């Protein structure tokens, strides 16, 4: 109950500036989300090993970020006007894009390296929001991603129960983060692809919890292997 009240309080607080500062506030976030969409594509395609698609997405990201810098670089929107790190964040993102561009167009075209470089952009934008008390759909998706990666990195083979005790706690956190996403859907949630994509993520977490509750370590291991694909699909399109 306390968690629900806390979530409602945060949602209420965040709703005030979005409503009161309609205009520059929402215009900037729209431009940011527009650029972030190309970032998601670049991140996804680099992970898939598609050099051409990655290069195209990075170029589009660069163009959109340049437009954002031109429109907002010297005149921050109200939500970031008092943030001393605002300009540094814009510059940091530009540095990431420049480095990724150089890497994807180099003779080696190492997409693994490009992917690692691009990951920093997610952290930069997330830190901008975090410093200024803003939580978006992408921030919630990133919180889920961070926990998912943490769970997948666990060495469960060293656990006498196959990691079931650890996974009971960790899968509960994933379920909480999934519920948070459900309560605050993407701006494009009305699109027909959104519902099935989100449900697939939800079901992957439920499969893990079911295996853990059944005490089936083998099924839990299989469920862990089923977490990434649905998340990646939802992230690439909406995250």
C-alpha positions in Angstrom: 0.0 0.0 0.0 2.8 2.4 0.9 4.5 1.6 -2.4 1.3 2.4 -4.3 0.9 5.7 -2.5 4.5 6.6 -3.1 4.1 5.8 -6.8 0.9 7.9 -7.0 2.7 10.8 -5.2 5.6 10.7 -7.6 3.2 10.6 -10.6 1.3 13.6 -9.2 4.4 15.6 -8.7 5.7 14.8 -12.2 2.3 15.7 -13.7 2.5 19.3 -12.4 5.4 20.6 -14.4 4.4 18.8 -17.6 1.0 20.5 -17.4 2.1 23.8 -16.0 5.0 24.2 -18.5 3.3 22.9 -21.6 5.2 24.3 -24.5 9.0 24.4 -24.0 8.8 21.6 -21.4 6.9 19.1 -23.6 8.5 20.3 -26.8 12.0 19.4 -25.5 11.0 16.0 -24.2 9.3 15.3 -27.6 12.5 16.2 -29.4 14.6 14.1 -27.0 12.3 11.1 -27.4 12.4 11.6 -31.2 16.2 11.4 -31.1 16.2 8.6 -28.6 14.1 6.5 -31.0 17.0 6.6 -33.5 19.4 5.8 -30.6 17.3 2.7 -29.7 17.4 1.6 -33.4 21.2 2.0 -33.5 21.7 0.1 -30.3 19.4 -2.7 -31.4 20.9 -3.0 -34.9 24.5 -3.0 -33.5 23.6 -5.8 -31.2 22.1 -7.7 -34.2 25.3 -7.2 -36.2 23.7 -5.2 -39.0 26.4 -2.7 -40.0 24.4 -0.8 -42.7 21.3 -0.4 -40.5 23.5 0.7 -37.5 25.3 3.3 -39.6 22.0 4.7 -41.0 20.5 4.9 -37.5 23.5 6.6 -36.1 23.5 9.2 -38.9 19.8 9.9 -38.2 20.5 10.1 -34.5 23.3 12.6 -35.2 21.0 14.8 -37.3 18.2 14.8 -34.7 20.7 15.5 -31.9 22.1 18.4 -33.9 18.6 19.8 -34.3 18.0 19.4 -30.5 21.3 21.2 -29.8 20.4 24.0 -32.2 16.9 24.5 -30.7 17.8 24.0 -27.0 21.5 24.3 -26.5 21.5 28.0 -25.6 18.0 28.1 -24.2 17.3 25.2 -21.9 13.6 24.2 -21.3 12.3 25.1 -17.9 12.8 21.7 -16.4 16.6 21.9 -16.9 17.1 25.7 -16.6 18.6 25.3 -13.1 20.7 22.2 -13.9 24.4 23.1 -14.0 25.1 19.8 -15.8 22.6 20.4 -18.7 25.1 21.7 -21.2 27.7 19.0 -20.3 25.0 16.4 -20.9 24.3 17.7 -24.4 28.1 17.7 -25.1 28.6 14.2 -23.6 25.9 12.8 -25.9 27.4 14.5 -28.9 30.8 13.0 -28.0 29.2 9.5 -27.8 27.5 10.0 -31.2 30.8 11.2 -32.8 32.7 8.3 -31.4 30.1 5.8 -32.6 30.1 7.4 -36.0 33.9 7.0 -36.3 33.7 3.4 -35.1 30.9 2.3 -37.5 32.6 3.9 -40.5 36.1 2.6 -39.7 37.7 -0.2 -41.7 37.0 -2.7 -39.0 33.4 -1.7 -38.3 33.4 -3.5 -35.0 29.8 -3.4 -34.0 30.5 -4.8 -30.6 32.6 -1.8 -29.9 30.0 0.5 -31.3 27.3 -1.1 -29.1 29.4 -0.5 -26.0 30.0 3.1 -27.0 26.3 3.7 -27.6 25.4 2.4 -24.1 26.9 5.5 -22.6 24.2 7.7 -24.2 21.5 5.8 -22.3 23.3 6.6 -19.0 23.8 10.3 -19.9 20.1 10.9 -20.7 19.1 8.9 -17.7 21.3 11.0 -15.4 19.8 14.2 -16.9 16.3 13.0 -15.9 17.4 11.7 -12.6 19.1 15.0 -11.5 15.9 16.9 -12.4 13.3 14.6 -10.9 11.9 13.4 -14.2 10.9 9.8 -14.8 9.9 8.8 -18.3 8.9 5.5 -20.0 12.4 5.1 -21.2 13.8 5.6 -17.7 11.5 2.8 -16.5 12.6 0.6 -19.3 16.2 1.3 -18.5 15.7 0.4 -14.8 14.2 -3.0 -15.9 17.2 -3.5 -18.3 19.7 -2.8 -15.6 18.1 -5.3 -13.2 17.7 -7.9 -16.0 21.4 -7.7 -16.9 22.4 -7.9 -13.3 20.3 -11.1 -12.9 21.7 -12.6 -16.1 25.3 -12.0 -14.9 24.7 -14.0 -11.7 26.8 -17.2 -11.3 24.0 -19.5 -10.3 26.0 -22.7 -10.8 27.8 -22.1 -7.6 24.6 -22.0 -5.6 23.5 -25.3 -4.0 19.9 -24.8 -5.0 20.7 -23.7 -8.5 20.2 -20.1 -7.5 16.5 -20.5 -6.7 16.7 -18.5 -3.5 18.4 -15.6 -5.2 16.1 -15.7 -8.1 13.1 -15.6 -5.9 14.1 -12.1 -4.7 15.5 -10.9 -8.0 12.5 -12.0 -10.1 10.2 -10.2 -7.6 12.1 -7.0 -8.4 11.7 -7.6 -12.1 8.0 -8.1 -11.5 7.8 -4.8 -9.6 9.6 -3.0 -12.4 7.3 -4.6 -15.0 4.3 -3.5 -13.0 5.7 0.1 -13.0 6.0 0.0 -16.8 2.4 -1.3 -17.0 1.2 1.6 -14.8 3.1 4.2 -17.0 2.9 2.9 -20.6 4.8 4.4 -23.5 3.4 7.5 -25.2 2.8 5.3 -28.2 0.9 2.7 -26.2 -2.2 3.0 -28.5 -0.2 1.5 -31.4 -1.3 -2.1 -32.0 2.3 -3.5 -31.6 2.7 -2.1 -28.1 0.3 -4.4 -26.2 1.6 -7.7 -27.4 5.2 -6.5 -27.1 4.7 -5.5 -23.5 2.7 -8.7 -22.6 5.6 -10.7 -23.9 8.0 -9.0 -21.5 5.4 -9.5 -18.7 5.0 -13.2 -19.5 8.8 -13.8 -19.6 9.0 -12.5 -16.0 6.0 -14.6 -15.0 7.7 -17.7 -16.5 10.7 -17.1 -14.4 8.7 -16.6 -11.2 6.6 -19.7 -11.9 9.8 -21.8 -12.3 11.2 -20.4 -9.1 8.1 -21.0 -7.1 7.9 -24.5 -8.4 11.5 -25.1 -7.2 12.5 -26.1 -10.8 16.1 -24.9 -11.3 16.3 -26.2 -14.9 13.1 -24.4 -15.8 14.3 -21.2 -14.1 17.5 -21.4 -16.2 15.5 -21.7 -19.3 13.3 -18.8 -18.3 16.3 -16.6 -17.7 17.3 -17.3 -21.3 13.9 -16.1 -22.4 14.1 -12.6 -20.8 16.2 -10.7 -23.3 14.4 -11.2 -26.6 11.0 -9.8 -25.6 12.7 -6.9 -23.7 14.8 -6.1 -26.8 11.7 -6.1 -29.0 9.8 -3.7 -26.8 12.9 -1.5 -26.2 13.7 -1.2 -29.9 10.2 -0.1 -30.9 9.1 1.9 -27.8 11.7 2.0 -25.1 
